[in-house]
Amino acid sequence: MNVADTLGDLTGQLAQLYVQRGPTVANDLDVDAALHARSAVIALTRELLFWGTRLRQGTRPTLVDAETRPAHGLAWHLTRHPVPEATRSPMDVARLAAPGSAAERWERVATQATLVQTQWEASPSKPMGPAVRTVVADATVLALSVSHLDQRLATTAAASGRPDVAEALTSQAVHGLRTSAEATLRHLARGDLPAWRADIALPARRLDVLPMRSPADLPRGLARLMSLLDAGTHVSPAHLHLVLRGQERIASALGKECATLWRATADPAIFDAGRRLTELRLSLQGAAPALRKDIGSIEPADPRALLQVNECLRALGFSLPEARRGLPQRVDLAVDQTSTLLYSVEAVGSCARSQVNGRRWLTAEWNRDETAQTWHRADRHDHSRIGPLLILGETALDLLTRPAALMTHAAQQPAMAQTASRGHVMA
């Protein structure tokens, strides 16, 4: 598991809140949920900034720092940025929030920010060298997101009978944050910002198979599958082949659901999800045969990944809960299911790499006459049985990060219903 990926998900959630069509906060419950999320994001941003700048708490930046090290000024402003307290606990907000509501989305942001901070603190391999600048840049984007969303929150808090929140978010203390964040981003953009990683080892023994009771549980089950594949446990080639086939069946089922929803809603988000599922399904079909023969293992395999895929497939056979049966709720769920499926497929590549690095898999080599074969430990990532799995993981990662695009000429024929080649589908 890589902390940078989890942080990227958090940034994406904040961006979705900012660009969504409806109000991000509509009532007093939403205000409390937003305050929980805001507090968690600010705490995470402070930790990343003070780690990246090596600045001690309470240190006031100088005028020279404003020009040469604006991140120091941002950290100082962030420590003084107001953090109003919510009147409800996170448990109460989660209990009262309706599925798909603004309060639920804000609580999801709070959970994600807390997860990133927990993983960051537990990671034994923090970034070094130029990559530290990228961590500071990512933290600056979080601070800027908070600053932008504060404007809407202050307006709604005043209308919802929360003058204390509105007053805190319009005080003099908030004015320097956005200016300092923008100055920091301009300064960091002058040089290269390399990608960074902060890996964390998962406690594999605690990753139980999650039972699935409805299609709404599928994102949670696929996230657990991703964790099981990333945990470094031994997954045999035979089991991984069945995992790929299961993911292919899930992609096919989700593609049909996306086609149905596209015809009913013409929502660009569902169209884009269908396009990604189409290419994912083709990639899974191309990679799975690599594990059918001439590859094996003599070590006992951990069956949990295969069992979790079976649970996810079983979930697709149930009916949705009543609260999830509206078209907007089904669209949100399908988009969420698609992204978590892509993450689980990306984990297949890291799983294969882990098995090869741990020398757990065996590959067969035939003699010249193809009358006998010998088995050797797989130790090359470019082997004909290993390479397709790594390429599959890279394809899933590319689909996750690819910008959304809606082709107007395909409006009457959704991409997921087409049977054309991969190149035509993604043209």
Contacts in CASP RR format, 6 or more apart in sequence:
PFRMAT RR
TARGET T0000
AUTHOR 0000-0000-0000
METHOD contacts of the structure
MODEL  1
MNVADTLGDLTGQLAQLYVQRGPTVANDLDVDAALHARSAVIALTRELLF
WGTRLRQGTRPTLVDAETRPAHGLAWHLTRHPVPEATRSPMDVARLAAPG
SAAERWERVATQATLVQTQWEASPSKPMGPAVRTVVADATVLALSVSHLD
QRLATTAAASGRPDVAEALTSQAVHGLRTSAEATLRHLARGDLPAWRADI
ALPARRLDVLPMRSPADLPRGLARLMSLLDAGTHVSPAHLHLVLRGQERI
ASALGKECATLWRATADPAIFDAGRRLTELRLSLQGAAPALRKDIGSIEP
ADPRALLQVNECLRALGFSLPEARRGLPQRVDLAVDQTSTLLYSVEAVGS
CARSQVNGRRWLTAEWNRDETAQTWHRADRHDHSRIGPLLILGETALDLL
TRPAALMTHAAQQPAMAQTASRGHVMA
1 119 0 8 1.000
1 199 0 8 1.000
1 200 0 8 1.000
1 202 0 8 1.000
1 227 0 8 1.000
1 230 0 8 1.000
2 197 0 8 1.000
2 198 0 8 1.000
2 199 0 8 1.000
2 200 0 8 1.000
3 116 0 8 1.000
3 119 0 8 1.000
3 120 0 8 1.000
3 123 0 8 1.000
3 197 0 8 1.000
3 198 0 8 1.000
3 199 0 8 1.000
3 200 0 8 1.000
4 138 0 8 1.000
4 195 0 8 1.000
4 196 0 8 1.000
4 197 0 8 1.000
4 198 0 8 1.000
6 112 0 8 1.000
6 115 0 8 1.000
6 116 0 8 1.000
6 119 0 8 1.000
7 116 0 8 1.000
7 138 0 8 1.000
8 138 0 8 1.000
9 112 0 8 1.000
10 41 0 8 1.000
10 44 0 8 1.000
10 109 0 8 1.000
10 112 0 8 1.000
10 113 0 8 1.000
10 116 0 8 1.000
10 142 0 8 1.000
11 138 0 8 1.000
11 141 0 8 1.000
11 142 0 8 1.000
11 145 0 8 1.000
13 105 0 8 1.000
13 108 0 8 1.000
13 109 0 8 1.000
13 112 0 8 1.000
14 41 0 8 1.000
14 109 0 8 1.000
14 142 0 8 1.000
14 145 0 8 1.000
14 149 0 8 1.000
15 145 0 8 1.000
16 105 0 8 1.000
17 24 0 8 1.000
17 105 0 8 1.000
17 106 0 8 1.000
17 109 0 8 1.000
17 149 0 8 1.000
18 24 0 8 1.000
18 145 0 8 1.000
18 148 0 8 1.000
18 149 0 8 1.000
23 102 0 8 1.000
23 152 0 8 1.000
23 156 0 8 1.000
24 30 0 8 1.000
24 34 0 8 1.000
24 102 0 8 1.000
24 106 0 8 1.000
24 149 0 8 1.000
24 152 0 8 1.000
24 153 0 8 1.000
24 156 0 8 1.000
25 31 0 8 1.000
25 34 0 8 1.000
25 102 0 8 1.000
25 106 0 8 1.000
25 152 0 8 1.000
25 153 0 8 1.000
25 156 0 8 1.000
25 157 0 8 1.000
25 160 0 8 1.000
26 102 0 8 1.000
26 156 0 8 1.000
27 156 0 8 1.000
27 160 0 8 1.000
28 87 0 8 1.000
28 160 0 8 1.000
28 161 0 8 1.000
28 162 0 8 1.000
29 88 0 8 1.000
29 93 0 8 1.000
29 96 0 8 1.000
29 97 0 8 1.000
29 103 0 8 1.000
30 101 0 8 1.000
30 102 0 8 1.000
30 103 0 8 1.000
30 106 0 8 1.000
30 156 0 8 1.000
30 160 0 8 1.000
31 86 0 8 1.000
31 153 0 8 1.000
31 156 0 8 1.000
31 157 0 8 1.000
31 160 0 8 1.000
31 162 0 8 1.000
31 165 0 8 1.000
32 86 0 8 1.000
32 87 0 8 1.000
32 88 0 8 1.000
32 93 0 8 1.000
32 103 0 8 1.000
33 86 0 8 1.000
33 93 0 8 1.000
33 97 0 8 1.000
33 102 0 8 1.000
33 103 0 8 1.000
33 104 0 8 1.000
33 106 0 8 1.000
33 107 0 8 1.000
33 110 0 8 1.000
34 102 0 8 1.000
34 106 0 8 1.000
34 149 0 8 1.000
34 153 0 8 1.000
35 84 0 8 1.000
35 85 0 8 1.000
35 86 0 8 1.000
35 153 0 8 1.000
35 165 0 8 1.000
36 86 0 8 1.000
36 90 0 8 1.000
36 93 0 8 1.000
36 106 0 8 1.000
36 107 0 8 1.000
36 110 0 8 1.000
37 106 0 8 1.000
37 107 0 8 1.000
37 109 0 8 1.000
37 110 0 8 1.000
37 113 0 8 1.000
38 83 0 8 1.000
38 146 0 8 1.000
38 149 0 8 1.000
38 150 0 8 1.000
38 153 0 8 1.000
39 83 0 8 1.000
39 110 0 8 1.000
40 109 0 8 1.000
40 110 0 8 1.000
40 113 0 8 1.000
40 114 0 8 1.000
40 117 0 8 1.000
41 109 0 8 1.000
41 110 0 8 1.000
41 113 0 8 1.000
41 142 0 8 1.000
41 145 0 8 1.000
41 146 0 8 1.000
42 78 0 8 1.000
42 81 0 8 1.000
42 83 0 8 1.000
42 143 0 8 1.000
42 146 0 8 1.000
43 113 0 8 1.000
43 117 0 8 1.000
44 113 0 8 1.000
44 114 0 8 1.000
44 116 0 8 1.000
44 117 0 8 1.000
44 120 0 8 1.000
44 139 0 8 1.000
44 142 0 8 1.000
45 78 0 8 1.000
45 139 0 8 1.000
45 142 0 8 1.000
45 143 0 8 1.000
45 146 0 8 1.000
46 75 0 8 1.000
46 78 0 8 1.000
46 79 0 8 1.000
47 117 0 8 1.000
47 120 0 8 1.000
47 121 0 8 1.000
48 120 0 8 1.000
48 135 0 8 1.000
48 136 0 8 1.000
48 138 0 8 1.000
48 139 0 8 1.000
48 142 0 8 1.000
49 55 0 8 1.000
49 71 0 8 1.000
49 74 0 8 1.000
49 75 0 8 1.000
49 78 0 8 1.000
49 136 0 8 1.000
49 139 0 8 1.000
49 140 0 8 1.000
49 143 0 8 1.000
50 56 0 8 1.000
50 57 0 8 1.000
50 75 0 8 1.000
51 126 0 8 1.000
51 135 0 8 1.000
52 71 0 8 1.000
52 132 0 8 1.000
52 135 0 8 1.000
52 136 0 8 1.000
52 139 0 8 1.000
53 69 0 8 1.000
53 71 0 8 1.000
53 72 0 8 1.000
53 75 0 8 1.000
53 136 0 8 1.000
55 61 0 8 1.000
55 72 0 8 1.000
55 75 0 8 1.000
55 76 0 8 1.000
57 79 0 8 1.000
58 76 0 8 1.000
58 79 0 8 1.000
59 72 0 8 1.000
59 76 0 8 1.000
60 76 0 8 1.000
61 69 0 8 1.000
61 72 0 8 1.000
61 73 0 8 1.000
61 76 0 8 1.000
65 72 0 8 1.000
65 73 0 8 1.000
66 73 0 8 1.000
66 183 0 8 1.000
70 180 0 8 1.000
70 183 0 8 1.000
70 184 0 8 1.000
70 187 0 8 1.000
71 136 0 8 1.000
71 140 0 8 1.000
71 184 0 8 1.000
71 187 0 8 1.000
71 188 0 8 1.000
73 180 0 8 1.000
73 184 0 8 1.000
74 140 0 8 1.000
74 143 0 8 1.000
74 177 0 8 1.000
74 180 0 8 1.000
74 181 0 8 1.000
74 183 0 8 1.000
74 184 0 8 1.000
77 176 0 8 1.000
77 177 0 8 1.000
77 180 0 8 1.000
78 143 0 8 1.000
78 177 0 8 1.000
80 173 0 8 1.000
81 146 0 8 1.000
81 173 0 8 1.000
81 174 0 8 1.000
81 177 0 8 1.000
82 168 0 8 1.000
82 169 0 8 1.000
82 171 0 8 1.000
82 173 0 8 1.000
82 174 0 8 1.000
84 164 0 8 1.000
84 165 0 8 1.000
84 168 0 8 1.000
84 169 0 8 1.000
86 93 0 8 1.000
88 96 0 8 1.000
90 107 0 8 1.000
90 110 0 8 1.000
93 103 0 8 1.000
93 107 0 8 1.000
94 104 0 8 1.000
94 107 0 8 1.000
96 103 0 8 1.000
97 103 0 8 1.000
97 104 0 8 1.000
97 107 0 8 1.000
98 104 0 8 1.000
98 323 0 8 1.000
99 323 0 8 1.000
99 324 0 8 1.000
99 329 0 8 1.000
100 328 0 8 1.000
100 329 0 8 1.000
100 332 0 8 1.000
119 198 0 8 1.000
119 200 0 8 1.000
120 198 0 8 1.000
122 200 0 8 1.000
123 198 0 8 1.000
123 199 0 8 1.000
123 200 0 8 1.000
124 199 0 8 1.000
124 200 0 8 1.000
124 201 0 8 1.000
125 197 0 8 1.000
125 198 0 8 1.000
125 199 0 8 1.000
126 198 0 8 1.000
127 134 0 8 1.000
127 135 0 8 1.000
127 196 0 8 1.000
127 197 0 8 1.000
127 198 0 8 1.000
130 192 0 8 1.000
130 193 0 8 1.000
130 194 0 8 1.000
131 194 0 8 1.000
131 195 0 8 1.000
131 196 0 8 1.000
132 196 0 8 1.000
133 188 0 8 1.000
133 191 0 8 1.000
133 193 0 8 1.000
134 193 0 8 1.000
134 194 0 8 1.000
134 195 0 8 1.000
134 196 0 8 1.000
135 196 0 8 1.000
136 184 0 8 1.000
136 188 0 8 1.000
137 184 0 8 1.000
137 185 0 8 1.000
137 188 0 8 1.000
137 193 0 8 1.000
140 181 0 8 1.000
140 184 0 8 1.000
140 185 0 8 1.000
140 188 0 8 1.000
141 185 0 8 1.000
143 177 0 8 1.000
143 180 0 8 1.000
143 181 0 8 1.000
144 178 0 8 1.000
144 181 0 8 1.000
144 182 0 8 1.000
144 185 0 8 1.000
146 177 0 8 1.000
147 174 0 8 1.000
147 177 0 8 1.000
147 178 0 8 1.000
147 181 0 8 1.000
148 178 0 8 1.000
150 169 0 8 1.000
150 174 0 8 1.000
153 165 0 8 1.000
153 169 0 8 1.000
154 165 0 8 1.000
154 166 0 8 1.000
154 169 0 8 1.000
154 170 0 8 1.000
155 166 0 8 1.000
157 163 0 8 1.000
157 165 0 8 1.000
157 166 0 8 1.000
157 169 0 8 1.000
158 166 0 8 1.000
201 231 0 8 1.000
202 227 0 8 1.000
202 230 0 8 1.000
202 231 0 8 1.000
202 232 0 8 1.000
203 231 0 8 1.000
204 228 0 8 1.000
204 231 0 8 1.000
204 232 0 8 1.000
204 233 0 8 1.000
204 302 0 8 1.000
207 224 0 8 1.000
207 227 0 8 1.000
207 228 0 8 1.000
207 231 0 8 1.000
207 304 0 8 1.000
208 304 0 8 1.000
209 224 0 8 1.000
209 304 0 8 1.000
209 307 0 8 1.000
209 308 0 8 1.000
209 311 0 8 1.000
210 217 0 8 1.000
210 220 0 8 1.000
210 221 0 8 1.000
210 224 0 8 1.000
210 308 0 8 1.000
210 311 0 8 1.000
211 311 0 8 1.000
212 218 0 8 1.000
212 220 0 8 1.000
212 221 0 8 1.000
212 311 0 8 1.000
212 312 0 8 1.000
212 314 0 8 1.000
212 315 0 8 1.000
212 318 0 8 1.000
213 315 0 8 1.000
213 318 0 8 1.000
214 315 0 8 1.000
214 318 0 8 1.000
214 319 0 8 1.000
214 320 0 8 1.000
214 321 0 8 1.000
214 324 0 8 1.000
215 315 0 8 1.000
215 316 0 8 1.000
215 317 0 8 1.000
215 318 0 8 1.000
215 320 0 8 1.000
215 324 0 8 1.000
215 333 0 8 1.000
215 337 0 8 1.000
216 320 0 8 1.000
216 321 0 8 1.000
216 324 0 8 1.000
216 333 0 8 1.000
217 315 0 8 1.000
218 250 0 8 1.000
218 312 0 8 1.000
218 315 0 8 1.000
218 316 0 8 1.000
218 337 0 8 1.000
218 340 0 8 1.000
219 333 0 8 1.000
219 336 0 8 1.000
219 337 0 8 1.000
219 339 0 8 1.000
219 340 0 8 1.000
221 308 0 8 1.000
221 311 0 8 1.000
221 312 0 8 1.000
221 315 0 8 1.000
221 340 0 8 1.000
222 250 0 8 1.000
222 312 0 8 1.000
222 337 0 8 1.000
222 340 0 8 1.000
222 341 0 8 1.000
222 343 0 8 1.000
222 344 0 8 1.000
223 340 0 8 1.000
223 343 0 8 1.000
223 344 0 8 1.000
224 308 0 8 1.000
225 243 0 8 1.000
225 305 0 8 1.000
225 308 0 8 1.000
225 309 0 8 1.000
225 312 0 8 1.000
225 344 0 8 1.000
225 347 0 8 1.000
226 340 0 8 1.000
226 343 0 8 1.000
226 344 0 8 1.000
226 346 0 8 1.000
226 347 0 8 1.000
228 302 0 8 1.000
228 304 0 8 1.000
228 305 0 8 1.000
228 308 0 8 1.000
229 235 0 8 1.000
229 243 0 8 1.000
229 305 0 8 1.000
229 344 0 8 1.000
229 347 0 8 1.000
229 348 0 8 1.000
229 350 0 8 1.000
229 351 0 8 1.000
230 347 0 8 1.000
230 350 0 8 1.000
230 351 0 8 1.000
232 351 0 8 1.000
232 354 0 8 1.000
233 302 0 8 1.000
233 304 0 8 1.000
233 305 0 8 1.000
234 297 0 8 1.000
234 299 0 8 1.000
234 300 0 8 1.000
234 301 0 8 1.000
234 302 0 8 1.000
234 355 0 8 1.000
234 360 0 8 1.000
235 243 0 8 1.000
235 301 0 8 1.000
235 302 0 8 1.000
235 305 0 8 1.000
235 351 0 8 1.000
235 355 0 8 1.000
236 296 0 8 1.000
236 297 0 8 1.000
236 299 0 8 1.000
236 301 0 8 1.000
237 291 0 8 1.000
237 295 0 8 1.000
237 296 0 8 1.000
237 297 0 8 1.000
237 361 0 8 1.000
237 385 0 8 1.000
238 291 0 8 1.000
238 296 0 8 1.000
238 301 0 8 1.000
239 301 0 8 1.000
239 303 0 8 1.000
239 305 0 8 1.000
239 306 0 8 1.000
240 291 0 8 1.000
240 305 0 8 1.000
240 348 0 8 1.000
240 351 0 8 1.000
240 352 0 8 1.000
240 389 0 8 1.000
241 288 0 8 1.000
241 291 0 8 1.000
241 292 0 8 1.000
242 306 0 8 1.000
242 309 0 8 1.000
243 305 0 8 1.000
243 306 0 8 1.000
243 309 0 8 1.000
243 348 0 8 1.000
244 284 0 8 1.000
244 287 0 8 1.000
244 288 0 8 1.000
244 291 0 8 1.000
244 348 0 8 1.000
244 392 0 8 1.000
245 284 0 8 1.000
245 288 0 8 1.000
246 309 0 8 1.000
246 312 0 8 1.000
246 313 0 8 1.000
247 284 0 8 1.000
247 309 0 8 1.000
247 341 0 8 1.000
247 344 0 8 1.000
247 345 0 8 1.000
247 348 0 8 1.000
248 281 0 8 1.000
248 284 0 8 1.000
248 285 0 8 1.000
248 288 0 8 1.000
249 313 0 8 1.000
250 312 0 8 1.000
250 313 0 8 1.000
250 316 0 8 1.000
250 341 0 8 1.000
251 277 0 8 1.000
251 280 0 8 1.000
251 281 0 8 1.000
251 284 0 8 1.000
251 341 0 8 1.000
252 281 0 8 1.000
253 316 0 8 1.000
254 273 0 8 1.000
254 274 0 8 1.000
254 277 0 8 1.000
254 334 0 8 1.000
254 337 0 8 1.000
254 338 0 8 1.000
254 341 0 8 1.000
255 273 0 8 1.000
255 274 0 8 1.000
255 277 0 8 1.000
255 278 0 8 1.000
255 281 0 8 1.000
255 416 0 8 1.000
256 416 0 8 1.000
257 330 0 8 1.000
257 334 0 8 1.000
258 270 0 8 1.000
258 271 0 8 1.000
258 273 0 8 1.000
258 274 0 8 1.000
258 277 0 8 1.000
258 334 0 8 1.000
258 338 0 8 1.000
258 414 0 8 1.000
258 416 0 8 1.000
259 274 0 8 1.000
259 414 0 8 1.000
259 416 0 8 1.000
259 417 0 8 1.000
261 267 0 8 1.000
261 270 0 8 1.000
261 327 0 8 1.000
261 330 0 8 1.000
261 331 0 8 1.000
261 334 0 8 1.000
262 270 0 8 1.000
262 271 0 8 1.000
262 274 0 8 1.000
262 414 0 8 1.000
262 416 0 8 1.000
263 414 0 8 1.000
264 327 0 8 1.000
265 327 0 8 1.000
265 331 0 8 1.000
266 411 0 8 1.000
267 331 0 8 1.000
268 404 0 8 1.000
268 406 0 8 1.000
269 331 0 8 1.000
269 335 0 8 1.000
269 404 0 8 1.000
270 331 0 8 1.000
270 334 0 8 1.000
270 335 0 8 1.000
271 406 0 8 1.000
271 410 0 8 1.000
271 414 0 8 1.000
271 415 0 8 1.000
272 404 0 8 1.000
272 405 0 8 1.000
272 406 0 8 1.000
273 334 0 8 1.000
273 335 0 8 1.000
273 338 0 8 1.000
274 338 0 8 1.000
274 414 0 8 1.000
274 415 0 8 1.000
274 416 0 8 1.000
275 405 0 8 1.000
275 415 0 8 1.000
275 416 0 8 1.000
275 425 0 8 1.000
275 426 0 8 1.000
276 338 0 8 1.000
276 342 0 8 1.000
276 399 0 8 1.000
276 402 0 8 1.000
277 338 0 8 1.000
277 341 0 8 1.000
277 416 0 8 1.000
278 415 0 8 1.000
278 416 0 8 1.000
278 418 0 8 1.000
278 422 0 8 1.000
278 425 0 8 1.000
279 395 0 8 1.000
279 399 0 8 1.000
279 422 0 8 1.000
279 425 0 8 1.000
279 426 0 8 1.000
280 341 0 8 1.000
280 342 0 8 1.000
280 345 0 8 1.000
280 395 0 8 1.000
280 396 0 8 1.000
280 399 0 8 1.000
282 422 0 8 1.000
282 425 0 8 1.000
283 345 0 8 1.000
283 392 0 8 1.000
283 395 0 8 1.000
283 396 0 8 1.000
283 422 0 8 1.000
284 345 0 8 1.000
284 392 0 8 1.000
286 388 0 8 1.000
287 348 0 8 1.000
287 388 0 8 1.000
287 389 0 8 1.000
287 391 0 8 1.000
287 392 0 8 1.000
290 384 0 8 1.000
290 385 0 8 1.000
290 386 0 8 1.000
290 387 0 8 1.000
290 388 0 8 1.000
290 389 0 8 1.000
291 385 0 8 1.000
291 389 0 8 1.000
293 364 0 8 1.000
294 363 0 8 1.000
294 364 0 8 1.000
294 373 0 8 1.000
294 385 0 8 1.000
295 361 0 8 1.000
295 362 0 8 1.000
295 363 0 8 1.000
295 364 0 8 1.000
295 378 0 8 1.000
295 385 0 8 1.000
296 361 0 8 1.000
296 362 0 8 1.000
296 363 0 8 1.000
296 375 0 8 1.000
297 355 0 8 1.000
297 360 0 8 1.000
297 361 0 8 1.000
297 362 0 8 1.000
298 362 0 8 1.000
299 360 0 8 1.000
305 351 0 8 1.000
320 330 0 8 1.000
320 333 0 8 1.000
323 329 0 8 1.000
324 330 0 8 1.000
324 333 0 8 1.000
339 400 0 8 1.000
342 396 0 8 1.000
342 399 0 8 1.000
342 400 0 8 1.000
343 396 0 8 1.000
343 400 0 8 1.000
345 392 0 8 1.000
345 393 0 8 1.000
345 396 0 8 1.000
346 393 0 8 1.000
346 396 0 8 1.000
346 397 0 8 1.000
346 400 0 8 1.000
347 393 0 8 1.000
348 389 0 8 1.000
348 392 0 8 1.000
348 393 0 8 1.000
348 396 0 8 1.000
349 389 0 8 1.000
349 390 0 8 1.000
349 392 0 8 1.000
349 393 0 8 1.000
349 394 0 8 1.000
350 393 0 8 1.000
351 389 0 8 1.000
352 386 0 8 1.000
352 387 0 8 1.000
352 389 0 8 1.000
352 390 0 8 1.000
353 381 0 8 1.000
353 390 0 8 1.000
355 361 0 8 1.000
355 378 0 8 1.000
356 378 0 8 1.000
356 379 0 8 1.000
356 380 0 8 1.000
356 381 0 8 1.000
356 383 0 8 1.000
356 386 0 8 1.000
359 377 0 8 1.000
359 378 0 8 1.000
359 379 0 8 1.000
361 377 0 8 1.000
361 378 0 8 1.000
361 386 0 8 1.000
362 375 0 8 1.000
362 376 0 8 1.000
362 377 0 8 1.000
362 378 0 8 1.000
363 375 0 8 1.000
363 376 0 8 1.000
363 377 0 8 1.000
363 378 0 8 1.000
363 383 0 8 1.000
363 385 0 8 1.000
364 373 0 8 1.000
364 374 0 8 1.000
364 375 0 8 1.000
365 373 0 8 1.000
365 374 0 8 1.000
365 375 0 8 1.000
365 376 0 8 1.000
366 372 0 8 1.000
366 373 0 8 1.000
367 373 0 8 1.000
367 374 0 8 1.000
378 385 0 8 1.000
378 386 0 8 1.000
380 386 0 8 1.000
381 387 0 8 1.000
381 390 0 8 1.000
407 415 0 8 1.000
415 425 0 8 1.000
418 424 0 8 1.000
418 425 0 8 1.000
END
